[in-house]
């Protein structure tokens, strides 16, 4: 299957630059920022603008194909893993690790204020093994 066929379901214009961005994101577990993606992909496409990366990320986010993480107040990070999961975040180096575990949080009706809970996202903070 070609890259074009693989991403056709997204219904976005698949330029070579966008395909390179999609390729970079595929299977990427580092939760990159737009700047990280730009630095990597611009090596192959030196005339590509940062706006191309940002607009592609926005299009993917609007199509529910990536998650935008606001864990780091200094910059948005992106997660191509869209299945429900949680994150473990190093407070020093900002490394983010996916946690695929269900946590049964039974909230009493007096806490939910009439909300129908449809999901949750838990962020755990600490120090990674490299920063200890």
Buried (B, 14 or more C-beta within 10 A) or exposed (E): EEBEEBBEEBEBEBEEBBBBBBBBBEEBEEBBBBEBBBEBBBEEBEEBEEEBBBBBBEBBBEEEBBBEBEBEEEBBBBBBBEEEBBBBBBEEEBBBEBEEEEEEEEEEEEEEEEEEEEEEEEEEEEEBEEEE
